[in-house]
Amino acid sequence: MPDAMLDILKRAPVVPVLVIENADDAVPLARALVAGGLPALEVTLRTSAALDSIRRITADVPEALVGVGTIMKPADLDTAQEAGARFAVSPGATDALLGAARASGMPFLPGVATASEVMRGLEAGLTVFKAFPAAAIGGPATVAAFGGPFPEARFCPTGGIRSNTAADYLRLPNVVAIGGTWLAPKEKVSAGDWQGIEDLARSAAGLAEHLG
Ligand SMILES: O=C(O)C(=O)C[C@H](O)[C@H](O)COP(=O)(O)O
């Protein structure tokens, strides 16, 4: 079965995870990341500015492919879709969420940390999973080990990845993309250091060039 989420991640193998406190930052932040070569952006629902941020980026930065993160329950999918999000990411995967994502038609990236969770995702017809929290569950060695029993599964490790460990994940054959907040550090966002963020994005995009 084709997995629309896999297609998105193949086009954008490094996904900045954004925690936007002030919706006024959303558009310049998205422009900087896209200019640095990272078009897929995950705006987490962790702040009250998230939905407004998704709306603003969708309206003003058409080159960005905006998704929503921290999806916890089926209703979050509806709200995110209404705001214009084009894919959805969750730290985990409940049966309710897997069912709602399928019904909504929204490309969905559920979080997995164990073999049983990968098996439930495969049973639900998905082929790509967020390995979360990637560093804490054992890092590249754990993701690589999932490749034994699950050769068909692909992963987007997220959680604890930094610029000096990104390449260790990207070189794994079953890793299609990686994600994380290190691309939009809080200090740089609050200082409006969009050039600094563009530079971080460019060096991360460079790490993934071989995947293209
Ligand atoms: O909020 C969500 O939807 C999450 O699932 C968690 C984030 O993906 C990680 O917190 C990113 O981890 P760091 O890059 O280590 O900051």
The ligand as an SDF file (V2000), in Angstrom:
LIG
                    3D

 16 15  0  0  0  0  0  0  0  0999 V2000
    6.1420   17.0890   20.6900 O   0  0  0  0  0  0  0  0  0  0  0  0
    6.1750   16.0720   20.0030 C   0  0  0  0  0  0  0  0  0  0  0  0
    5.3380   15.7970   19.1660 O   0  0  0  0  0  0  0  0  0  0  0  0
    7.2070   15.0560   20.1590 C   0  0  0  0  0  0  0  0  0  0  0  0
    6.9700   13.9480   19.8620 O   0  0  0  0  0  0  0  0  0  0  0  0
    8.4890   15.3470   20.6880 C   0  0  0  0  0  0  0  0  0  0  0  0
    9.5180   15.9570   19.7390 C   0  0  0  0  0  0  0  0  0  0  0  0
    9.5530   15.3460   18.4930 O   0  0  0  0  0  0  0  0  0  0  0  0
   10.8150   15.8120   20.4270 C   0  0  0  0  0  0  0  0  0  0  0  0
   10.6880   16.3750   21.7110 O   0  0  0  0  0  0  0  0  0  0  0  0
   11.9720   16.4080   19.7320 C   0  0  0  0  0  0  0  0  0  0  0  0
   13.0940   16.1080   20.4980 O   0  0  0  0  0  0  0  0  0  0  0  0
   14.3740   17.0280   20.5710 P   0  0  0  0  0  0  0  0  0  0  0  0
   14.8260   17.2470   19.1630 O   0  0  0  0  0  0  0  0  0  0  0  0
   15.3340   16.2400   21.3800 O   0  0  0  0  0  0  0  0  0  0  0  0
   13.9560   18.2860   21.2570 O   0  0  0  0  0  0  0  0  0  0  0  0
  1  2  2  0
  2  3  1  0
  2  4  1  0
  4  5  2  0
  4  6  1  0
  6  7  1  0
  7  8  1  0
  7  9  1  0
  9 10  1  0
  9 11  1  0
 11 12  1  0
 12 13  1  0
 13 14  2  0
 13 15  1  0
 13 16  1  0
M  END
$$$$
